[in-house]
């Protein structure tokens, strides 16, 4: 059965709600519209977002602002070296009164989970997120607990060269739909921040502008956006090029192709279109694919980053003519 295409009224609704969310977040994160838009894209595409940057640029502030803009359950997990997998997933505890084991949910049981400084926990604890992020469920003591929709992990991390950090395993990185960097603010935005952030916490004034039910409807609208055969083939060509590159030890996975197309549908919907263009995938290639790629030793020694290799590969993949066939 074919899925009905997103109509004009649906896209108008999506534009109206996402504009409210965007304006709400930008009351806290000033001068970073591209980063806020990337967070919205991942949210609408049912993905997970990794925010990587140096300390103090507003990574946690961005994730908390987005979470507070939606009236749904929100949990924060502070990742530390002594954090245990059971702190994330939950644990079964024996109740002396009932003489039975009771499950006590961990921090992952929420619609939006803010994982702060995720790469400061051990790889063992990081791996507790693998099932949650991919299958949206948790298995503890042979019992499976499903996570409610919408479900999104917004994780922050410091660059790997910072002290006290662990590298995210490849399987963990691959589960994040996109990785973005906040970057330093422009001078005017930093001056404005001195006024708005020194006398009070701007997060205290944020009120939800939508709820989980409305967000589920927006996700359904994004799912109806049309992707032509040519655009699908272009997405596969992009990821296939990374697998054949001599400068990469690890290319993009099939999951990366899925994430690229789903994010492209969200970008198109936010632009008011009910179809995806090749340009959408080109703009998304770096945030969606780069963090999954692993350069060879030789490439790394010559200063070639995964972003640089990906940029060269993009130029070599033929772009199809836009169409909706």
N, C-alpha and C positions, 0 to 999 in steps of 0.2 A: 504494500500500500504506500502510495507516494505521500510525502509530507507537504502540507499546504505552504505556499510561499508566504513570507512575512508581508503584511499589507501596510499601506500608508498610515492607517490609524495606529497599528501596532508600533511602527517605528516612531510615530509622534509621541506615543506613550513612553517608549524607551528613552527618547531624547529628553522629555520633560523630567522624568525621574532621575536619570543620570546627571542632568544638569544640576539638579538640587544637591546630589551627592558630591559632585565635583566642586561646586561652590562652597559646600560645607567643609570639605577637606582643605580647600585652598585658603580658608580662614586661618588655618594653622600652618600649612606648608605654603609659603609665599614664593612666587617666582619660579615654580617648578611644574608648569602645566603638562609637560611631556611625561614626567614621572607619575603624576596623578592619573593621567589618561592611561598609561600602561597598567596601573593598578586596576582601573575600571575594566580594561579589556580582559585581564586575567579573571576578574570576578565574574564577568558575564560569560566567559568561556568555560566556567567551572574548572579552572586550573588552580595552581598554587604559585605563589610569588616569592622569589628570593631577592632581597634587597641587600646588596653588598657595597660597602663603602667604609671609609675610615671613621673612627669614633667622632661623635658630636655633630654630624651633619643632618640629623633628623630622621634616621631610619625608623626608630621605634615610634617617633611622633607621627610619622606618616601612617604606619600600620595601625596605631591606636586611633587616629583620626578617622580612617576608613571604617574601622570596626564600630566606632561610636556613632557613625552616620547611619547605621542600619540597626533597627530595633530587633535584635536577635540575640541568642546566647553567645557570649564572648568569654574566652579563657586565655590567660597569658601563662606561658611556661618560660621561666628563666633558665636557660640552659647553662649549667655549671659542670665542672669536672666530676662532681660527686652525684650528679643526677642519675637516677636509676631508670631502666626501661619501664618498670612498674609505675613510676611517677608519671609517665606519659600515658600508658595504656590503661592502667588500673590494676587492682589486685584483689584476689579472693581472701577474705578474712573470716576466721571461724568465730561464730557468734555463740558465746557460752550459754545464753538463755535458750535459744532455739536449737542448739546443737547442730547447726548447719552452717555451711560456708555461704557468705554473702559477698557479692561483687561490689566493690567500691570503685566507681569510674575515675579514671585519671584525667589529666588536663586536656586530653585530645577530644573529650566529649563536649563539643560546642559547635555552633555554626561557623564561627570564625575563631581560629586559634592563632594567637600571636606568639611565635617562637623567637624569643629574644636571644641574639648571639648564639645561634644554633651550633656554630662550629667551635664552641668552647666546651661542649659535652664530648664524651668519648664516642668513638665509632659504634660501640655496642649500644649506647643509648640512642644515637642517631638512627640506627637500624630499626628501632621500635616504631619509627614513623613510616616504614616502607609499606606495610599492609594498609595502614590508615589512609595514606595519601593516594594509593593506586586503587584499592578496592573499596574504600570508604567503609571499612569495618575493622573490628578489633577482635582478635582471638586470644582468650585467656583461659587456661586450664581446659582446653578442648571445647570451650563454649564461644560462639561467635556473637558479637554485639554489633549491630549496624549503626552507622553514624547518620544523623539526620541531615537532610538537604535543606538549604545549601550548606556545603562544607568547603572551607577554604583555609589553607595554612599560609600565613604571611610570616616568613622567617627573615630575620636580619642576621648578617654575619660581617665580621671584619676580614680584610684581606689576609690571606694565609701567611703573609710574612710578619703579621703582628704576633706579639708574644702571647702564649697561652692558647693558641688555636690549633684545631685539628682539621685536616683536609676533609671535605665532605666526600664520602665514597661516590663512585661513578653512578651506582644505582640510585643513590639519594638525589644527586644533581639532576638525573634524568627525569625524576618525578616532578620537578618544578617546571611549570610551563614556561616561565620567563625569568630572567635575571636582569635587574636594573640597578643603576647607581644613582644616588641622589645628587652627589656633587656639591661643591661649595656654592652658596647663593651669590647672586650678583650683588654689587655694593648697595643699590637702592633697597633690595629686599632685606639685606642684613641690617641696614639702618632701621627699616620699619620693624624688624623683629626685635630690636632693642627696646622699642616702645611697647610692643604688644606682649612680649614674653617676660619682661623683667618685673612688672607690677603684679602679674597674675599668670596662671596657667591657662592658655587659651582652650585647652581641652575641656576645662570645666564648663565652658559656655556652649559646648557642642550638644545639640539635641538631635535625635534620630530624625531623618527626613524620609525614610522608607522602612519597610519591614521585610521579614523573611518570605512571607507569602507573595508580596509584590516582586521581590527579587527572583523567586522561582518563575513567575510569569515572564519576566524579562529574559531569563535564560531560555525559556521555551521560544520566545520571539527570535533570539539569536540563532537557535537551532534550525529555524525555518529559512534562514538566509541561503540563497542558491549558490552552489559551487559548480561551475561548468566542468566538463571533462578536461578541457584544455588547462584550466587552473589546477585541477587535481594532478594532471600529468606534470605540470610545472613544479608543484610542491614535491612530488616524488623525485623529479630530476635534481632539485636543489639538495635534498638529503642524500641522494645517491652519489652526487659529486663529492660530498664530504667523505664517503666511504672509500672512494677510489683515489683520494689525494695522497701523494707520497709524503706530504708534510704532516700528516695526521696519523697517529697510532689508533685513535678511536674516532669513528665518524658518528653521524647522527643516527639514532635508532628509529624503527618504525613508530614508536611512541612519539618521537619528535615530529614526525610527519603529521600525525594526528593532531598534536598540539599546534602545529603551524597552521593547519587548516581551520581548526576551531577558533584560534585567536584571530585569523583572517576574517571569519564570519562576524566576530564581535567588533572588529575594526570597521567593517562595512556597515554594520547596523548603527554604530555610533556616528558614522558619516551620513546616515540617512539613506543608505542603499540597501536593497534586498538581494544583492549579488556581490560576489568577491572578485576583485581585480588582481592581476599579477602584481601590481604595484603594492597592494596590501601585504602580500607575502614578502616582497623585497624589503619593505620597511620593518617587517617583523623578524627577518632572518637573524639579525644579530642578537636581540634580546631572547629569542626563542631557541636558537641553535648554538650560539657561541659557547655557553657554559657547559655544554655536553661534549665538546670536542677536546681531544687531548693531542697536542702537538708532539711530534717526534723529538728525540733528544737533539738531533742535528738542527731542526727548525728552531728549537728553543735557544740553542747556543748562538744562533745568528740573530736572536732578538725577534723572531717571528712569533707573534701571539696568535691564538685561535681566531681572534677578531680579524687580524690582517689576512690570515689564510682564507677565512670565509669571504672576506670582501673580494679577494681575487677570484675565488670560485664563482661568486655571483656574476661577475662580469663574463665568465665563460659559458654560462647556461643560457641558451636562447630563450627570449621572453616571448610567450605566445601572444597573438592578437587578442585583445579583450573581447569577450563575447559571452553569451549566456546559453550557448547550445549545450 
